[in-house]
């Protein structure tokens, strides 16, 4: 990344967090920000990730257990109460319901008087790896991809500083993929989504380089040091070749420890 790009998109340290309730999570966020944290990384609970309300019988026993429940604007307002979203860089690890959560985030910002064009952050929004590794999908593959395409097009028009998709190969290696398979699937996913965005006709050809540059990656870094190093070098070169120099990936790596997330524009 160039020096100028580094100034525009600084790396940051932030805690991947969310628990029990929106209000309790807000208390944690404000405490961390008061101590110098400069961005947010929101963990949503499994019912939120799979589209269930907290009072659904199917959500019983999972509400607030591995993240925060957020299912309507009131929850989002409580989650981000007294947090200046116009100054934040916020990552939301959410896939099947990414469009809904991004909508809530934008609506809350507008209530704060912050227009969407000022918002910075990332939605993971990689449904492909959910079919291959985690399983928190809702819709069939093609309709799911259409939601991703629509989000990419929306962000190009109304949220130019937002990363609408964070291609997540981290979980693929956790599910048994080799480093080579991990990168192969990640690159194929990115290419498939970019082709779908182009074919949708929602983004003019002249703006496709900006779409490419908005795609970020979340890459695993396992214990096979030499192989992982070679993988990362090959990954960046392949991506540059695939995109013909139109944009380099906003990538991050993470070692395979439980639930450490390092997506989008910085490591957390």
PyMOL commands that set and color helices and strands:
alter all, ss='L'
color gray80, all
select helices_A, chain A and resi 3-8+22-34+46-49+57-59+73-79+98-111+116-118+128-134+141-158+170-174+179-200+205-214+225-242
alter helices_A, ss='H'
color red, helices_A
select strands_A, chain A and resi 16-17+40-43+89-93+120-123+162-163+166-168+216-221+250-255
alter strands_A, ss='S'
color yellow, strands_A
deselect
rebuild
show_as cartoon
